[in-house]
Amino acid sequence: MDKNNHDLIIEKESEESFESLLRRSVVPSFHINPGQMIETVVIKISKDWVFIDSGGKSEGHIVIDEFKDEDGNITIKEGDRIRAYFLSSRNNERLFTTKLTIDKTDKDLLEEAYHNRIPIEGVVEKEIKGGFEIRIAGNVRAFCPYSQMGPHQVTDSEKYIGKQLTFRIIEYGKKGRNLIISNKAAIEEERRKQRDALRESLKEGMTVSGEITSIRKFGAFVDVGGIEGLIPVSEISWDRVEDIRSVLSIGQKVDVYISKLDWDNDKFSFSLKEILPDPWTDIAHRYPEGSSHLGKVSRLTSFGAFVTLEPGVEGLLHISELGKGKRINRPHEVLEVNQVIQVRISRVDEGRKRISLSILSNDEESGQEDDYKRRLTEGGKGFSSGSFGMLGDLLKAKIEK
């Protein structure tokens, strides 16, 4: 094949690829008003501009800086679908934006931004009564109330000063001289977009990465990049968690298992323990019936005592086993929480995750006394009051790992 034919084929393939991108756009040819949003396709990327199909005879273009990350890397590619807002038309060329920037926004566009919900960048200048003063569109001053700064309650106002954030204009008064803006509304709008994308990709049973956003007595909330859901306290660990803050902290990165996705009611449930090794796996081999073990008393109830054999594995010592031939009315007459005791495995029900325990007889205890002391001293596989204590640390190490 000669060079001319080869170049002709390459040129033809390039034209077909370009036409294919145009056909993928769902934007029809129609008149576009300033501030109007369209969903479109990236046609071409040059040094300074990103060209999009604007539904007309001419292409639309967006300043490429809008698609660069903090390191200057371009975050889109040809063929990507994006949302853009129409700004103006000059010399038969249509200018679009994904958000109005601080220094390149005409003041006249602020009203369009208000009516068409166009996101706008702003710098938090200072804290004032009731909220913050924000600089937008060059030197235009706007007000953001505390309640509209971020998705959560403002507890540390200093951390916002000097930051460049995205806002929406929620009130446009006195011909633009009285502007109230909201960072919260901008975040919620972005989260709705992310939520729509996640609805297509997330499925129950998947494992995803997230960040702990808040902690309550009943569990911890985690953001997985577009939706926020609950990790119930019972799903944090196979072990009983008394203090969630001893295991998790706000801002901590975690991998979670998706337990339930209820998109209609905006309720999402996650689990940490589902991605941790199940301590009950092969339990009957590790704790065969008749074997003796050291355990720590974790709870006392009216019917007996729960004894932790290892993190996540508890057995029940019934009250009838505690008297050593004498009748007792309450377990705390002979035991106390955190006490280390020697127990025998009476029955293992692996399916229901239940272990029944008994107290060793006097003869059995005497025969094992030397071994008991040795295990306490050497910190072997059995529990001691020193070696067992930090269950929270053990769990935290598993999660971080």
N, C-alpha and C positions, 0 to 999 in steps of 0.2 A: 504493500500500500504506500502510495507516495505521500509526501508531507501535506500537500494541499487537501487531499481527500481526508487525511487524518484530522487536520484542523477543522474541516467542514463538519465532520462527525462530532467532534468535541463541542463545537459551537451549537450544533443542533441539539445535543443532549443537554447543554446548559440552558437553551431556550425552553426545552421541554420541562426541565426541572423548575425553572422560573414560573412557567405557566401552571405547573402542578401546584406550586405554593399558592398561586392566585386562586385556583379552583378550591383549595382547602378553606379559604376565607368564607365566612358566612355573612359578611357585611354586604348588603345590597347597595346598588347605586342610588343614593338619595341625598337630599339637602341636609347638611349637618349644622346645627346651631351651636354657638359658643357655649362651652361647658358640657355639651352632650357627651355621654360615654358610649364607646363602641367596643365590641369584642372583635379582635382582628388577628392577623397573622404577620409575623416578622418576615419581610420579603428579602431585605438586604441589610448588611451592617458595614458601614464605612468607618473611617477614622474619627469622624465627628458626629455622624448621624446614624440613627436606626430608622430604616424605611419600612413603612407598613402599608397594607392595602386599606385605603380609606373609603372604599366603595364608590369612588369616582374615577374619572379618566386619569387623574394625577395621583401620585402616591402621597401618603402622609409621612411626616418625618418627626422624630423625637431626638432631642439632644442626647448623645450617647452617655453623657455623665450620669444620667438618671439610672443607668443600668450597670454602674461600676460599684464594686464593694469597697471596703475600707482600704484594701491593698491595691486598688486600681484594676482589678480583674473584671472582665465583662461577664455578666451573670446570665445572659441569654444567648440564643443561637438562632440562625435562620430556620424558620418553620415553627418556632414557638408561638403559642397563642397567648395574647396579653390583653389587658383592658387599658384603654387610653381615653383621655378627655380632649375634645377639640378646643383649641384656643383661638386660632385665627387663620385667615387665608390671605396670602400675599403672592402676587405674580403667579396665580394659579397653583400655588403650593400650599398645602394644608399643614399647619403646625399643631402638634399634639403634645400632651404631657401625661405622665402617670401621677404626677403631683406637682403642685405649685411650689417652686423653690423660693428661698428668702430674697436673694439678690436679683433674680431674673423674672420677677412677677410684677406685672403692671398693676397699679392700684385699681385701675378700672376693672380688672378681672376678679376682684374680691367679691363683688356682688354676684357675679356668675358662679364663683366658687361656693357662695352661700346657697343659692337657689339650686345648684346642681350637685351639691354635696361633694365637691372636689377636695381631696386632701391637700393641705397646705403646710409647708415647713415653717417652723418658728424656733427662736432661741429664747429660753427662759432667762429673762434679764434680772429679775429680783422678786422677792416675796413682798406682797402688799396686803392690806387688810382683806381678808376673805379668800385670798388665793395668790396668783402670780401674775406679774406683768410679762407679756410675751411680745417679742419683736418679730413682725412678719412683713413681707413685701417691702423690703428695704428698711424704712424707718417707721412703718405703721405700728402703733401700739395696740395690743389687744389684751383682754383679761381672761384668765383661765381660773375658775373657782377651784378650791381644794377638791370638791366632790367630782370634778371633771379631769383631775390630773391622775392618769394611770387607772388601771382596772381595780386597784385596791385602795383602802383608806391611806391617806398620807400620814405617815408617822415621823418621817425625817425630811423636812422641806429642803434642807441644805443640799441634799444629794441631787436635786433637780436644777439648781442654779448653774447657768452656763451651758446646759445641755441643749442640743438641737433635736427637736422632736417633731412628730407629725400631728397635726390638729385638723379639726373640722370647725367651720364657722357655724355656730348654732343660733346666734342672734346677730342681725345686721341692722343697727339702729342709727338714726340721725345721719343718713346717707354715708354710712361707713365710718363715722366718727365715734361710734359706740359699738365695739365688736366684742362679743363673748365667744370664746372658742373652747373646744373640748379635745383633749388628748384621749380621753376614755372612749369617745365616740369613734375616733379614728382607729383605735386599737380593736374595738368591737367589730367595726366594718371589715378590717383586715382578717380578724379571726373568723368572720362569717365566710370569707372567701376561702380561707384555709380549711374551714369545716366542710365546705362543699367538696373540696378536693379530697379530704380525708374520708368522707363518706363513701367515695368510690374505691378507696384503697384499703381501708382498715376492715378487718374481719375479727370476729370473736375467736379466741384461741391463739392469736398472734402475740409476739413479744415486741414491744416498742420502747424507745428511749423517752424519758421525760424528766421533768424537774419539779421537786416538791415546792408548792406555792404557799400552803398554809397547813397548820396542824391543829386538830381539835381533839377533844377527849375520845370521840368515837372513831377517829381515823385521821388520815392525811390526804390532802388534795394534791393531785399531780397534773401538770400541764404537759401534754404530749405533742405540742406544736400546732395548736388549733382548737383543741377541745380540752376541757378540764374535768377530771373525774375523781372519784373517791376510792382510796384504798382503805377499806374498813379495818379497824384494829385487829379483827380476827384473821385478816389476810396479810398482815405484815410479817408474821413469822409462824413457823410450826410450834414455836414455844409461846407461852402466855406472855404478852407484853403489858406490863403495868404502866409504864411511862413511855409514851411514844417518842418523846424528845430525847430519850436515852439511846434511841436507835436511829431516828431520822432528824434532819434539820432542814429549815427553809433554805431553798437554793440548791439543795443536794441533787446531783444527777443520779437517776436510778433507771434500771430496766424493769418494766412491768409487764405482766401477762394480762391480756384483755379478757375480762370475765363476762362483761355485758355491755352492749351498745344499744341504747334506746334513743335513737335520733329524734323521734317524734316528741319525746318528753325531755330531751336534753339531759338524760341521766346516763352516766358512764361509770362503770365499775372496773377496778383493776386489782391485781393481786401481786404481791411480792413473793409470798411463800410458794406459789406455784412454780416459780423458776428456781427455787432452792431445793436441794436434795431432800426428799421425804424421809425423815428419820424413822418412819414406821416400815420402810422397805426391808424385807428379810428380818423382821423383828423377832420372829419365833426362833431363829437360829442364834441371834445375839443374846436373847433372854429366854433360854429353854425352861420349861416348867421344872421346878425343883431346884433351880440354880439360885444362889444367893448373891446379893449385890448391895453396895452402899447407895443410899439415896438421900435427897434432902426434902424435908417436909415443906411443901409449897402452899398448901391451903388446909384449913381445918373447917369441917362442916359438922352438922348435927349427926350425920351418919358415919363419919370416919375422917380419914386424912388422905389427901392426895400427896403422893411422893414423886418427885422428879428424879428419874433415873439417868437422864441425859437431856440436853436441851431439846424440847419438843416431845419428849416421851414421859408421860406420867402414868402412875399406877395408883389404884385405890386400895387403901388399907382400911378395911371395914372396922367399925367400932367394936365388933365382937372379937376382933383379933388383938385388941389393945390391952385387955385387962390381965392377961397372963393368969387366967383362972378366977380373977376377981371381976365383979360387975362394975363398970364405970358408966357415968351418965353423959359425960361430954369428953370428946377427944383431948381437949386442952388440959384435962386433969393429968395426963401423962405425956403429952407432946406439946411442942411449940413450933411455930413457923421458923424455918431455916435450920432446924435441928437436923443433924446428919445421923441416920439410923441404918441398921443392917436389916434387910428384908429378904424374904424368899418369894420367888415367882410361883404363884399358885395356878394361874390360868392366863393364857394369852389368846385374845380374839383379834387377829390381825385385820379381819374385814371391818369390824366395828371400831378398831383402834382402841381397845380396852385391855388393860392388864389388871388382874386381881393379885393382891399381895397378902402376905402373912408375916407375922413376927417369928423369928427363929426361937426355938425352945432354949431353956437355960443351958442344956447340955450342948446344943449346937453352937450357941454363942460362945461357950467356954472353949470349945474346940477350935473356934475361929478367931479367938481374941488376939493371938499373936499376929495372925495375918492381917487383921483389922488395923492394929497399931502400925504394922509395917506400911500398909497402904496409905494411912494418914500421913506418915512421916515422909514417904518417898513420892507421894503424889502420883500414884499409879492410875489405872483406869477407873478405880472407884473414886467416889467423891470425898472431899474433905471440906471443912468450912472455909479453907483458904483457896483451894483450887477450883471450887465450883462457882464461886460467887458471881462473877461478872458475865451473866447470861446476855445482858445488853451488848457488851463488847464483842462477844462471840457472834451474835447476830449481825452487828454492824460490819464486822469484818467479812462475813459471808456476802452481805449486800454489796459492799465496796468491791469485793473480788469479782 
